[in-house]
Amino acid sequence: MSNDLAARAHDLDVTVWVGKSGIAPVVDELQDQLQNENLVKVKFLRAARGGTSTEELAEELAEQVNAEIIDVRGHTAVFHK
């Protein structure tokens, strides 16, 4: 991960929220945002996580949108296309 991307990721606002319906409903939205923005920050709400870690959900979501995970902190992940 480049320091530049990490620094920019830190200042991003969350623009995608994953809730109790899981990651499926946000795949299209995240893809759309990644087309327009270099980095997108996603928050995984407690209801989405269940018994799954944020890292596992982020990896699954990254795979579905063909993106790279720049950072995972707490319940938030930053994706890069």
Backbone hydrogen bonds in HBPLUS format (Angstrom, degrees):
<---DONOR---> <-ACCEPTOR-->    atom                        ^
c    i                          cat <-CA-CA->   ^        H-A-AA   ^      H-
h    n   atom  resd res      DA  || num        DHA   H-A  angle D-A-AA Bond
n    s   type  num  typ     dist DA aas  dist angle  dist       angle   num
A0006-ALA N   A0002-SER O   3.08 MM   4  6.34 165.2  2.10 151.3 155.7     1
A0007-ALA N   A0003-ASN O   2.85 MM   4  5.97 156.0  1.91 147.1 153.5     2
A0008-ARG N   A0004-ASP O   2.98 MM   4  6.21 161.0  2.01 150.3 155.4     3
A0009-ALA N   A0005-LEU O   2.78 MM   4  5.93 152.5  1.86 148.7 157.1     4
A0010-HIS N   A0006-ALA O   3.12 MM   4  6.29 148.0  2.23 142.5 149.3     5
A0012-LEU N   A0009-ALA O   3.18 MM   3  5.30 158.7  2.23 106.3 112.9     6
A0015-THR N   A0041-LYS O   3.11 MM  26  6.07 161.3  2.15 155.2 155.1     7
A0043-LYS N   A0016-VAL O   2.93 MM  27  6.40 159.9  1.97 161.2 165.1     8
A0018-VAL N   A0043-LYS O   2.81 MM  25  6.16 167.9  1.83 167.5 169.9     9
A0045-LEU N   A0018-VAL O   2.92 MM  27  5.94 157.7  1.97 159.0 165.7    10
A0022-GLY N   A0019-GLY O   2.96 MM   3  5.71 165.1  1.98 125.2 129.0    11
A0026-VAL N   A0023-ILE O   2.97 MM   3  5.51 147.7  2.08 118.2 128.0    12
A0027-VAL N   A0024-ALA O   3.42 MM   3  5.58 161.4  2.46 108.3 113.3    13
A0030-LEU N   A0026-VAL O   2.85 MM   4  5.98 165.8  1.87 159.2 162.8    14
A0031-GLN N   A0027-VAL O   2.94 MM   4  6.17 160.7  1.98 151.9 157.7    15
A0032-ASP N   A0028-ASP O   2.91 MM   4  6.15 161.9  1.94 151.6 156.3    16
A0033-GLN N   A0029-GLU O   2.95 MM   4  6.22 161.9  1.98 151.1 155.8    17
A0034-LEU N   A0030-LEU O   2.86 MM   4  6.05 156.2  1.92 151.3 157.9    18
A0035-GLN N   A0031-GLN O   3.05 MM   4  6.30 134.5  2.26 142.7 154.2    19
A0035-GLN N   A0032-ASP O   3.17 MM   3  5.21 132.7  2.40  95.4 108.1    20
A0036-ASN N   A0033-GLN O   3.09 MM   3  5.23 128.3  2.37  98.2 111.3    21
A0037-GLU N   A0033-GLN O   2.72 MM   4  5.79 149.7  1.81 155.2 165.3    22
A0040-VAL N   A0079-PHE O   2.97 MM  39  5.26 153.7  2.04 144.0 151.2    23
A0079-PHE N   A0040-VAL O   2.81 MM  39  5.26 168.0  1.83 155.3 156.8    24
A0042-VAL N   A0077-ALA O   2.74 MM  35  5.28 171.4  1.75 166.6 169.7    25
A0077-ALA N   A0042-VAL O   2.84 MM  35  5.28 159.8  1.88 153.3 159.9    26
A0044-PHE N   A0075-HIS O   2.77 MM  31  5.36 177.7  1.77 173.7 174.3    27
A0048-ALA N   A0045-LEU O   2.88 MM   3  5.39 137.7  2.07 113.4 125.2    28
A0049-ARG N   A0045-LEU O   3.30 MM   4  6.66 146.0  2.42 149.7 159.5    29
A0049-ARG N   A0046-ARG O   3.12 MM   3  5.27 124.8  2.44  98.7 112.5    30
A0050-GLY N   A0046-ARG O   3.38 MM   4  6.69 164.0  2.40 164.2 163.9    31
A0052-THR N   A0049-ARG O   2.64 MM   3  5.03 164.6  1.66 145.1 145.7    32
A0057-LEU N   A0053-SER O   3.09 MM   4  6.42 166.2  2.11 154.6 157.7    33
A0058-ALA N   A0054-THR O   2.83 MM   4  5.98 159.8  1.87 152.4 158.7    34
A0059-GLU N   A0055-GLU O   2.92 MM   4  6.11 157.6  1.97 148.5 154.2    35
A0060-GLU N   A0056-GLU O   3.03 MM   4  6.24 159.1  2.08 148.0 153.6    36
A0061-LEU N   A0057-LEU O   2.91 MM   4  6.11 161.5  1.94 151.6 156.8    37
A0062-ALA N   A0058-ALA O   2.82 MM   4  5.97 161.1  1.86 150.5 156.1    38
A0063-GLU N   A0059-GLU O   3.04 MM   4  6.18 155.5  2.10 144.2 150.3    39
A0064-GLN N   A0060-GLU O   3.16 MM   4  6.43 153.4  2.23 143.3 150.1    40
A0065-VAL N   A0061-LEU O   3.09 MM   4  6.38 143.0  2.23 149.9 159.5    41
A0066-ASN N   A0062-ALA O   2.85 MM   4  5.67 107.5  2.39 138.7 154.9    42
A0067-ALA N   A0062-ALA O   2.93 MM   5  4.86 163.3  1.96 137.2 142.5    43
A0066-ASN N   A0063-GLU O   3.37 MM   3  5.02 155.7  2.43  93.7 100.7    44
A0068-GLU N   A0080-HIS O   2.77 MM  12  5.09 176.2  1.77 158.4 159.0    45
A0080-HIS N   A0068-GLU O   2.76 MM  12  5.09 150.0  1.85 149.3 158.0    46
A0070-ILE N   A0078-VAL O   2.73 MM   8  5.38 164.6  1.75 153.5 158.4    47
A0078-VAL N   A0071-ASP O   2.83 MM   7  5.26 152.6  1.91 154.3 159.3    48
A0073-ARG N   A0076-THR O   2.84 MM   3  5.40 157.6  1.89 159.2 166.0    49
A0076-THR N   A0073-ARG O   2.95 MM   3  5.40 160.6  1.98 133.0 139.4    50
